[in-house]
């Protein structure tokens, strides 16, 4: 294999496939990137068996071929170069990269050991990326990172009747949203790892993607996302997702309308005094506003008051401040509605308008006194 390629094209390719490289590989070949050169196109492949990425870029192919090269080392080296043009040559034993002033040789793996990416699909849809990008982000932060319950590390994704519905929960909080996407009438319901969806968003933003293809591979329990010059493969999660609709309250005793930025700043300030007290912030709902407080005996205490529109009863509830900050960092509008039925009932958060169907639930913390 022998190719000539611009450094900027190589840097972009390595940035895109980089997340597919396994840092603690079950198999040595999984720490490698597979390069395939054919017909003036250079293809990059990486996989950690959970996530797989294929990216194509243009290059001058003087000799076709393929080679597996350590991904992290290659990326580090390419990013350190000042040259604009690179010559890459591969033999059976090594990969050589030359510029006008430098030359490096890499030990390589056996391309035949690299996992094969499946092709057949059973479900194929295209979704408007601009409409679903923020929704994916608002789902992913609520998913669990604990592999002890794999189903909770995913986002339940349902496409039916021209709507995309997503839900994610870690058992302590829940995000749910519905987006109109129109199109075909096929029905899809799968659980996709939240981290895979975030990686799709990252790559789609880098490629300035307008339309995102989604396909299901028959008998492989995998989903494929299609972007310009790129395919992203992810495993699907087996299991029964919790019936989240059951925990969404259908009524409330107190409704609060808050300015998101004021609430965010108050939570952030009060949280300084909650870090030694299990991250607990108390929220007291009064007649004309809410009072936030935190108390750690070894540190001190703090209270913060925000004016708000209150409907219903006065009450008090406590939350883990980290869950509140995660929500507020991802909240889509300037005004926030908070609904509660008491100190032991789930707190429901939603936008004030109906333009976005986002709903978030945080389970309260039981406190003494």
N, C-alpha and C positions, 0 to 999 in steps of 0.2 A: 504494500500500500504506500502511495506517495501522494500528498496533497499540498496545495498552497491555500492559505486561509488568512483572512484579516483577523487581527487580535480581537477587535470588538465583537465579531461574530462568535469567536470561540469563548470569550468571556460570558456573553449572554447565554450560550448553550450550556456552559458549565453551571451558571447560576440557576438555570431552569431545572436541570437534571440533578443538581446537587442534593436535593432533599431525598432523593431515592437511594442515595448511597448509604449502606449500612455501616455505622461506626463500630458496632460490636457484632460482626457477622457470624451467623451460624456456619456459613461456608465462606472460605477466603475470597471466592470470586465475587461475593456480594459487596465487597469494598471497592470493586472496580466499576469503571464505566466502559461500556462496549461501544467502540467506534466502527461504523460501517460506511465505507466510501464506495459510491456507485453513481454513475450518470450525473456528474456535477452536483451531487447532493451528498452531504455528510450527515449521517444519522448518529445520534447519541442515545444510548439506552442505559438506565440505571434501575435497580430494584432492591428492596430489602425484604421482599416477599409479602409485605403488607401494602406497600405503595410502589408502583412502577411508573416510570416516565420515559417517553420517547419524544425526542425533539429533532427536527431537521433544519439544516441551514445550508446556504449555498457555499461552495468552495470549488476551486479548480482541482479536478481529480486527474492526476497524471497516471496513476495506477490504482485500480480498484483493490479492495481487500477489507479485512476487518481485524480489529485488535482489541484486547481487554487491558486497560491500564488503570493503576490505582487512582481512584477519583480524587481523594483529598489532596494527595501529593501533586497531581497534575494541576488542580485548581490553584493551589498555592503558588506553584511555579509560574503559571500563565499570568496570574494577577501581579506578579513581581516584575514582569517584563516591561520595558519601555518601547519596544519595537512595535510597528504597526502591522507588519506582515510576517507570517511564520511559515516555515516549511516543515511538514511532518512526514516522516518516513518510518514504516514499520517492517520488520523482518519477523522470522519465526521466533526470535529470541529477545528482541527489544524494540522499543519505540524511541525514535530520535526526533528532537525538535531543534530547529536551527533558526537563528536570526542573523543579521549582519554581524553581530558582535558576540553572540553566545551560542552555546550548543549544550544540550542535555540529553542524556540517555536514561530511559526508564525500563526497569524490569517489567515484564508483562505476564498476564494470565492466559489461560487457554480459552479462546472464544467459545469452544464447544461446550465448556462447563457452564456458560451463562444461561440462566433460565430462559425458556422460550415463552414469548408473549402470545396468548391465544387471540384468535381472530373473530370467531363466529358470534353474532349478536342476536338477541331475541326481542329486544325493545329498543326503539330508536326515537329520540325526541330532540328538538332544538329549543333552548330556552333563552330569553333575552337576559343577558348577563347583568345589565344595568338595573333590572328590576329585582333580581334575586341576590345580588352581591351582599347588600347590607343585611338582608334577612338571614343569610347563612352565618354572618358574623354574630348576629344577635342570638342565633341558636347555639353556636359552638361554645360560647363562654359558659353556658349552663350545663354542658355535658360533663360527666365525671372523667377524672384522669386515673381512677383506680381500676386496674385491670382485673381486680377480684370479681367485679360484676361487668363483664365485657359489654353487655347490652346497653349499659348506661353511658359508655364512652362514645356512643353513636348518636346520630340524629335520625329520628324516624322521618322518612321522606315519602310522601304520598302524592302522586300526580293522578288526578281524575277530574273529568268534567271541566277541563280548561283551568284548573287551579292546582297550584303547588302548595301543599300543607306540610309544615315541618314542626317537630317537637323535640326538645332535649331536656333531660333532667339528671341531676346527680343524687336525687333523693331528698335534697334539702331546698332545692329551687327548681323552677321549671320555666322554660321559654317556649312560646307557641306562636306561630304566625302563619298566615295564609296569603298567597300572592296569586293574582290572576295572570296566567301565562298563555291562555287560549291554545289553539292548535288541535291536534288529534284527540280522539276519544279513548285511546288505550289507557288502561289503568296500571299504575306501578305503585308498589308499596315495598320499601326496603329500609334497612338500617345501615347508614353509611357512617364510618368512623368520622368523628368531628374533626380530627387532625387532618384527615384526607381532604375534607371540604375546605378547610382553611388553606391548605396547600394549593388547591384548585383556584381559590380566590387570589392568592398571591401571584400565581403564574399568569392567570387571566388578566390581572391588572398590569403586570409587566409587559404582556403582549398586546395590551389595549384591545382586549377581546370585546366584541359586540354581541356575539351569539355563542352559546355554550351547548355543545351536543352531549347527550347522555344516553348511553347504551348499556344493556345488561348482557353479559356473556352466558350463554346457555351452559348448564351443567358445570360451571366453574365458580359460581357464587362470587362473581366479580362485576364491578361497574367500571365503565370506561367513559371518561370525559374527553370530548374532542374540542380542541382549540386550534387556532392558526398554527400550522406546522408542528402541532403537539398533540400527544395522546397521554392521558394520565389514567393509570389503572389502579384500582383500589379493591381490596377484599370487601365483601359485605359481612355484616355481623349477623350470625344466627341467634335466634332466641325470640322470646315474646317480650315486646316493649310494654312497659306499664300502661295501664289504662288511665292516662293523665286527665282525661275529661272528668273522671270521678272526683278528682281533688279540686277542681275549679269551683269555687263557691258561686251559687246562683243568686245570692243576695248579700247585703251588707248592712251594718248598723251605722257605720261612719264612712263618709266620703270626703277626701281632702284633695284640693287642687293646689299644686305647688309649682313654683318656678324651678325648673330643673337645675339651673346654675347655682341659685341660692341654696337649694337643698344639698347639692353636691359639695359646695364649699363648707356648709355646716357639718356634714358627715365627715368630711376630710379633717376638719379642725377637731371635732369631738373624738375622732378615732385615735388621736395622739394619746388620749387618756384612757383608751379602752384596750390597749395592746396587752396589758398585764392582767386583764380581767376577762379572759376568754373572748376578746374582741367584741364584747357586748355593748351596744348602744341602746339606750332607752328613748323611746319617742312618745312624748305625752301630747295628746291631741286636746287642745284647749278651745275656747270659744272662737278666737280670731286668729289662731295660728298653731304651730307645733313647737314644742320645746325638746331639744335633743340634749341628752346628758350621758356622761360616762364617769365612772369612779373607780380608780385603782388605788387602794390604801398606800402602797409604796411610792406612788407617783403623784397622786392628787386627783382633782376632779374638775370638770368643766361643763358648762351648759351653754347652749346656743339657741336663740329663738328666731323663728321665721314666720312672718305673716303669711296666712294662707286662707283660702275660702273653705269653710268647714260646713258640711251638711251632716246632720244626725248627732249622735251621742259623743260626749267627751270620753276618752279612753286612754289607755297606755299599753304599749307593746314594745318588745325588745327584739332586735335583730343582730346578727353577726355583721359588723360594719363592712367586712370584705365583700359580702354578697351585695350590699347596697352600692358600694363603689363600682363593682363589676357592672351592675345594672346601669348606673348613671353614666359610666364611661361609654356605654353602648346604646343609650336611650335615644330614640330617633327625633324627638320634638322638644320644643322649649318649655312646654308645660306638661306636667305629669299628674296623673290621677292615682291616688292611693286609696284603696278600699279595705276596710277591716271590720270584723265582727267581734273583736275582743282580743285579749292578750294571748289566747291559745289557738286562734284561728289563722289560717294562711293569710298573709298580706298580698293583695292583688295590686299590681302596678300596670298601668296602660296609658297610652297617649290620650290627650284630651279630645282630639278630633278623631273622626272615623276613617281618615285617609289611609292609615296604616293599622292593620289588624293585630299588631304585636301585643302580646299579653305575657306578663312575667309574674311568677308567684315565688315568694320567699317564705319559708316556714319560720315561725317565730321561735325565740328562745325563752324557755321558762325561767323566770328569775324569782328570787325570794325578796319580799319586802317591796 
